[in-house]
């Protein structure tokens, strides 16, 4: 009988250790997944805010040159300011979880660097196009971040 009790004790100890280890590993895995998700959100948040910051800088140059639009000097100044917009958009393209965010970033870029259509000028001012595109980007970026929390 003592041998049976000892054998059951050993088996119980091994079983308990196995179950305890499995539970601890699962808990550690879940914690690791949460940490990775938080790091991913932080990376996207940084990319989205950097893109909007760069877009605002370009927009300031566009506004400064508003009275000279169409001139080579204004185009050169806007193009020089927009250089940082392309890598900022590329970063958004890489980290964005949805095509909607990527499309909204493209619309912001286009509103700042594309020559406005003649038909567009009659309907909306270029600054209105930028403001609407920037607001759309903020909305979809915020939704993208909230969906992954």
C-alpha positions, 0 to 999 in steps of 0.5 A: 500500500505505501508503494501505491500511495507513493506512485499515486503521489508521484503521478499526482505531482507530475500531473499537477506540474503539467497542468500548472505549466500549461496554464502558466504558458497560456497566460504568458501567451495571452499577455504576449499577444496583448503586448504585441497588439498594443505595440502594433497600435502604437506603431500605427498611431505614430504613423497616422499622426506623423502623416497628418503632421506632415500633411499640415506642414504642406497645407501651411505652405499651400495656404502661404502660396494661395495668391501665387497658385499656378506659378512655377515658384509656388509649385516649386515651394509646394513640391519641396514641402511635399517631399516628406509627405510621400514617405509618411504616406508609405509608412501609413500604407505599410502599417494600416490594417484597412484599405480605407485608411490607405485610400484616405491617406492617398486622398489627403496627399492628392488634395495637397499635391495634385493640380486641381481640376478646373471643374473642381475649382468651380465646386470647391476650393482646394483647401476645402478638399484638403480639410474634408480629406484630412477629416476623413483620414482622422475618422478612418484612422481612429476607427482602425485604432479602436477596432484593434483595442 
